[in-house]
Amino acid sequence: MAGVSNPYRYAYEAVAASQTAQALGATGATGDYLHRIVVAVATAASSTVDVIDGSTTVLSIPSNTAIGVYSVEVNAVSRNGAWKITTGAGASVLAVGVFA
């Protein structure tokens, strides 16, 4: 993985349901690496998840995703600030990566 220091020293952070733009890491920063998100959908009607780079939404999972657990590979470095995650009332996320 070019450009990523300590690529095997991943951290994880839980994002509960109904969170708005929760930053990943203690402060989050440009250059943070988001390896994957694991999305647990409990209620399909409110299962939206947005992955945000600074203030730009780069990945959006719409509502009405079937109930279950999904692993979504991201493998990206933040360009605009901290990675942030917004969740609907029916979904929670475990984010895995290297966060400041």
C-alpha positions, -999 to +999 in steps of 0.1 A: +000+000+000+020+030-012+017+062+007+003+046+039+026+044+069+021+015+093-005-002+070-010-031+094-017-010+124-054-004+118-077+010+144-114+007+145-142+030+156-178+023+162-204+047+148-238+042+164-272+046+147-285+082+142-250+099+142-243+130+121-209+134+106-190+116+134-153+122+129-131+090+129-102+091+153-094+115+181-094+145+158-092+131+123-070+148+096-062+150+060-042+119+051-062+095+073-067+061+057-101+044+057-097+007+049-133-005+052-166+000+068-188-028+082-224-017+081-250-035+103-285-028+090-312-034+116-341-015+100-341-013+062-363+018+059-338+040+078-305+024+069-287+052+052-250+056+056-228+084+043-190+084+042-177+120+042-142+133+033-140+166+051-172+181+039-177+160+007-198+129+006-178+103-012-199+072-006-236+069+001-255+037+010-293+044+005-321+034+028-341+002+021-309-018+021-318-053+033-313-062+069-279-078+074-242-070+078-222-057+049-184-051+045-176-023+021-140-018+010-130+019+008-092+018+007-088+056+004-068+084+019-087+115+030-079+146+009-101+172+026-100+166+064-112+140+087-132+110+076-168+113+089-197+089+090-234+098+091-258+069+099-296+066+098-316+053+127-315+018+112-278+013+107-246+013+126-210+012+113-176-002+124-149+018+105-114+003+101-084+023+092-056+046+103-070+077+120-053+107+137 
